[in-house]
Amino acid sequence: MALQQVDYTISGKTVSYYFDAGFAYLENIVSKEKTILVTDEHLYAAQASKFEGWRTIIIKAGEEYKQQAAVDDIIRQLIELEADRNTFIVGVGGGVVTDITGYTASVYMRGLKFGFVPTTVLAMVDAAIGGKNGVDVGVYKNLVGVIKQPSFLLFDYSLLQSLPQAQWINGFAEVIKHACIRDANLFALLEQHCLDDFQQDTALMAQLIEKNVHIKTSLVAADELEQNERRLLNFGHTLGHAIENIYQLPHGHAVSIGMMAACAFSEAITGFAAADTLRIEQLIEKYQLPTSIQFDRDKVWSLLKLDKKRMSSDMNFILLKSIGEGIVHKMPLTQLQHLITERVAATMAKA
């Protein structure tokens, strides 16, 4: 493998992807003197040598810190570092770091240029891509934020080598999601392999990441503001987001459970085959992700009905017609509540 640059145009802005680029290549993209890195305490402790010579802001690690207070703290440090409109901000880390960094850069002095070095599977295939940047408000996921594209993403696959097993598993939920909504061949590839294969074969993993990056970026480029096709990326996320923060689940776990619920809804509405629901369930389990959880449906419903995807009395819900073909379905909230009670409660929920 060798470094490869691929440029995409999204709403007239060029976003450059540097695949298989070592962290040191960052100096070829931005100036150390005019750049400030943002990372979390865990990554900084594990990779301290990579940050030598860079001005760096360190934030607390974890989804629970993806709140406005973290943004305020970064802004305070940017002021102390005398960041101005020529300063470039680079988020180095997982999805929490990239979300917070992109949002902060977008609002500080009404907007600075920024880029990302994603360091987890989840960030590489999903969180760092697409320009959605923001924070949670209590248990409400990503309720505040902006859509603004980074200037670049740098993919250093060596950063995955020290990734905890739980984070590998977490990231594959989004890989499975992309296969379900857009790419039956990717789904078949995942069926042919297992997590160990991707962990041990760097070239295979690079191929997987680049395929997923292309799927998500293509959807974003076609529909940056999520009026149509980009909504497909929410497959598994509506119910998933509702249970994620209530029960403090890893994002990938919540999404995998949400995908199973969406499959059940798809059987009822689109005629999605029960045999394909079983294939998805088996694939999720193969990659060591959960397929169900017992939850309080009243608590979950109270949160779910306030999801950002709600439009008055309807919800844009993502269903499957077949593996590799997702659709956007406008569903009345009354129907969604009924389906949760009838289709999900029997296997997942408790009254």
C-alpha positions in Angstrom: 0.0 0.0 0.0 1.0 3.6 -0.6 -0.3 6.9 0.3 -3.3 7.9 -1.9 -5.1 11.2 -2.0 -8.8 11.2 -3.1 -10.7 14.5 -3.4 -14.5 14.8 -3.2 -16.5 17.9 -3.9 -19.4 18.5 -1.5 -21.5 21.6 -2.1 -18.6 23.2 -4.0 -16.0 22.5 -1.3 -13.1 20.1 -1.8 -12.6 17.6 0.9 -9.3 15.6 0.6 -8.9 12.1 2.0 -5.3 10.9 2.6 -5.5 7.1 2.8 -2.6 5.1 4.3 -0.9 8.2 5.5 1.3 8.2 8.5 0.6 10.7 11.2 3.8 12.6 10.4 2.4 13.4 7.0 0.2 15.9 8.7 3.1 18.4 8.5 2.7 18.3 4.7 -0.9 19.4 4.9 -0.8 22.1 7.6 1.7 24.3 9.2 2.7 23.5 12.8 3.0 27.2 13.6 -0.6 27.9 12.5 -2.2 24.7 13.7 -3.7 23.5 17.0 -4.5 19.9 17.6 -7.4 18.7 19.8 -7.3 15.2 21.3 -8.5 13.3 24.4 -6.6 12.4 27.4 -6.5 8.6 26.6 -5.1 9.0 23.1 -2.6 11.6 24.2 -1.3 9.3 27.0 -1.0 6.4 24.5 0.5 8.4 21.6 2.3 11.2 23.3 5.3 11.2 21.0 3.1 11.9 18.0 2.1 15.2 19.5 5.6 16.5 20.2 6.1 19.9 18.7 2.4 20.5 18.2 0.3 22.9 20.2 -2.3 20.6 21.6 -5.6 20.9 23.6 -6.5 17.8 25.6 -10.1 17.1 26.5 -11.7 14.4 28.7 -12.5 11.1 27.0 -16.0 9.7 26.7 -19.4 10.4 25.2 -20.6 11.8 28.6 -18.2 14.7 27.9 -19.6 15.5 24.5 -21.5 18.5 25.9 -21.3 22.3 25.5 -19.0 22.6 28.5 -16.3 20.8 26.6 -16.7 23.3 23.7 -16.5 26.2 26.1 -13.3 24.8 27.6 -11.7 24.4 24.2 -12.7 28.0 23.2 -11.1 29.3 26.4 -7.9 27.5 25.5 -8.0 28.7 21.9 -8.2 32.3 23.3 -5.2 31.6 25.6 -3.2 30.2 22.6 -4.1 33.4 20.7 -5.9 31.4 17.9 -7.0 33.7 15.1 -8.8 33.4 11.8 -5.7 31.9 10.2 -5.4 29.1 12.8 -6.1 25.6 11.6 -7.8 23.1 14.0 -7.2 19.4 13.7 -9.2 16.9 15.7 -7.2 13.7 16.5 -9.3 10.9 18.0 -12.5 9.0 17.8 -16.0 10.3 17.1 -16.4 12.3 20.2 -13.2 14.3 19.5 -14.0 14.9 15.8 -17.6 15.9 16.6 -16.5 18.4 19.3 -13.6 19.7 17.3 -15.6 20.3 14.1 -18.3 22.1 16.0 -15.9 24.3 18.0 -13.9 25.2 14.9 -17.1 26.1 13.0 -18.3 28.6 15.6 -15.0 30.1 17.0 -14.6 33.5 15.3 -17.5 32.4 13.1 -15.5 29.6 11.6 -11.9 28.3 11.2 -10.7 25.7 8.8 -10.3 22.2 10.3 -9.4 18.7 9.5 -9.5 15.3 11.2 -7.2 12.4 12.0 -9.7 9.7 13.0 -8.1 7.0 15.2 -10.9 4.5 15.7 -12.8 2.2 13.2 -16.0 4.1 14.0 -14.5 7.5 13.3 -12.7 6.3 10.1 -15.8 4.7 8.5 -18.5 7.1 9.9 -18.1 9.7 12.5 -15.4 11.9 10.9 -17.1 11.9 7.5 -19.9 14.1 6.3 -19.6 17.4 8.1 -22.0 16.7 11.0 -20.4 18.2 14.0 -22.0 18.9 17.4 -22.7 17.9 21.0 -25.3 16.2 23.0 -27.7 18.0 25.4 -28.2 15.7 28.3 -29.5 12.5 26.9 -30.5 14.0 23.6 -27.9 12.9 21.0 -26.3 15.5 18.7 -29.1 18.0 19.3 -26.9 21.0 18.9 -24.4 21.4 16.0 -23.6 22.4 12.5 -23.0 20.8 9.1 -19.6 22.0 7.9 -17.1 19.9 5.9 -13.5 19.4 7.1 -10.8 20.4 4.7 -9.2 16.9 5.0 -9.1 13.5 6.7 -5.9 11.7 7.3 -6.1 7.9 7.7 -3.2 6.4 9.6 -4.1 2.7 9.8 -1.3 2.1 12.3 -3.3 3.9 14.9 -5.8 1.0 14.9 -3.1 -1.4 16.2 -3.5 -0.3 19.8 -7.2 0.0 19.6 -9.0 -1.9 22.4 -11.0 -4.9 21.2 -14.3 -3.3 22.3 -13.6 -0.4 20.0 -13.0 -2.6 17.0 -16.4 -4.3 17.7 -18.1 -1.0 18.2 -17.0 0.3 14.8 -18.2 -2.6 12.8 -21.8 -1.8 13.5 -21.5 1.2 11.1 -19.7 -1.0 8.5 -22.6 -3.5 8.7 -25.1 -0.5 8.4 -23.4 0.7 5.2 -23.6 -2.8 3.7 -27.3 -3.1 4.6 -28.4 0.2 3.1 -26.2 0.4 0.0 -23.9 -2.5 -0.8 -24.9 -6.2 -1.0 -21.4 -7.1 -2.1 -19.9 -5.5 1.0 -22.4 -7.5 3.1 -21.2 -10.7 1.4 -17.6 -9.7 2.1 -18.4 -9.4 5.7 -20.1 -12.8 5.7 -17.0 -14.3 4.1 -14.7 -12.9 6.8 -14.6 -12.3 10.6 -13.3 -9.6 12.8 -9.9 -11.4 13.3 -9.4 -11.4 9.5 -9.6 -7.6 9.4 -7.5 -7.1 12.5 -4.7 -9.3 11.1 -4.7 -8.2 7.5 -3.9 -4.5 7.1 -4.5 -4.5 3.4 -8.0 -6.1 3.8 -8.8 -3.6 6.5 -7.6 -0.7 4.4 -9.9 -1.9 1.6 -12.8 -2.1 3.9 -12.3 1.4 5.3 -11.9 2.9 1.9 -15.0 1.2 0.6 -17.0 2.5 3.6 -15.6 6.0 3.2 -16.7 6.0 -0.4 -20.3 4.8 0.5 -20.8 7.5 3.1 -19.1 10.3 1.2 -21.1 9.6 -1.9 -24.3 9.9 0.0 -23.2 13.1 1.6 -22.0 14.6 -1.6 -25.4 13.9 -3.2 -27.4 15.3 -0.3 -25.3 17.2 2.2 -28.2 18.8 4.1 -30.0 15.5 4.6 -33.1 16.2 2.5 -33.2 12.8 0.8 -30.6 10.1 0.3 -28.3 11.0 3.2 -31.1 10.0 5.5 -30.3 6.4 4.7 -27.3 6.7 7.0 -29.7 6.8 9.9 -30.5 3.1 9.5 -30.6 1.7 13.0 -30.1 5.1 14.6 -33.6 6.2 15.5 -34.3 3.6 18.2 -30.5 3.3 18.6 -30.0 6.8 19.8 -33.0 6.6 22.1 -31.5 3.6 24.0 -27.8 4.7 23.7 -27.8 7.4 26.3 -30.5 6.1 28.5 -28.6 2.8 29.1 -25.1 4.2 28.5 -24.5 1.8 25.6 -21.5 2.0 23.2 -22.8 3.7 20.0 -22.2 0.5 17.9 -24.1 -1.6 20.3 -27.1 0.7 20.2 -27.0 0.9 16.4 -26.9 -2.9 16.0 -29.9 -3.3 18.2 -31.6 -0.5 16.3 -30.9 -2.2 13.0 -32.6 -5.4 14.2 -35.7 -3.3 15.2 -35.6 -1.7 11.7 -35.5 -5.1 10.1 -38.6 -6.1 12.0 -40.4 -2.9 10.9 -39.2 -3.6 7.3 -40.8 -7.0 7.3 -44.1 -5.4 8.3 -44.0 -2.5 5.8 -41.8 -3.2 2.8 -42.1 -7.0 2.6 -38.4 -7.4 3.6 -37.7 -11.2 3.8 -37.5 -12.8 7.2 -34.6 -14.9 5.8 -32.7 -11.6 5.2 -33.5 -10.4 8.7 -31.9 -13.7 9.9 -28.8 -13.1 7.8 -28.4 -9.6 9.3 -28.9 -11.0 12.8 -26.3 -13.7 12.2 -23.8 -11.1 10.8 -24.2 -8.8 13.7 -23.6 -11.6 16.1 -20.6 -12.8 14.1 -19.0 -9.4 14.7 -19.8 -9.8 18.4 -22.4 -7.1 18.6 -25.8 -7.4 20.4 -29.1 -7.9 18.7 -31.5 -7.1 21.5 -31.9 -5.5 24.9 -34.6 -5.3 27.5 -35.7 -1.7 27.8 -38.5 0.4 29.3 -40.5 1.2 26.3 -42.2 4.3 27.9 -38.8 5.9 28.7 -37.5 5.1 25.2 -40.6 6.4 23.5 -40.5 9.7 25.4 -37.0 10.2 24.1 -37.5 8.8 20.6 -40.4 11.0 19.7 -38.2 14.0 20.2 -35.6 12.7 17.8 -34.2 15.2 15.2 -35.7 13.1 12.4 -39.3 13.8 13.6 -41.3 16.0 11.3 -44.4 17.2 13.2 -46.5 14.0 13.6 -44.2 11.9 11.4 -40.8 10.3 11.6 -38.4 9.7 8.7 -37.5 6.1 9.4 -35.0 4.0 7.4 -36.2 0.6 6.3 -34.8 -2.1 4.0 -36.4 -3.5 0.8 -33.5 -5.9 0.5 -30.0 -6.3 1.7 -28.1 -3.4 0.1 -31.2 -1.4 -0.6 -32.4 1.0 2.0 -35.4 3.4 1.7 -36.6 6.5 3.5 -40.1 5.9 4.9 -42.2 8.7 6.4 -44.0 6.9 9.3 -46.7 8.4 11.5 -45.6 8.5 15.1 -48.7 6.5 16.0 -47.6 3.7 13.7 -44.1 3.8 15.0 -45.3 3.5 18.5 -47.5 0.6 17.6 -44.6 -1.2 15.8 -42.4 -0.8 18.8 -45.1 -2.3 21.0 -46.1 -5.1 18.7 -42.9 -5.9 16.8 -40.1 -5.1 19.2 -41.7 -5.5 22.7 -42.1 -9.2 22.3 -38.4 -9.8 22.0 -36.7 -6.8 23.5 -38.8 -4.7 25.7 -40.4 -4.9 29.1 -43.5 -3.0 30.1 
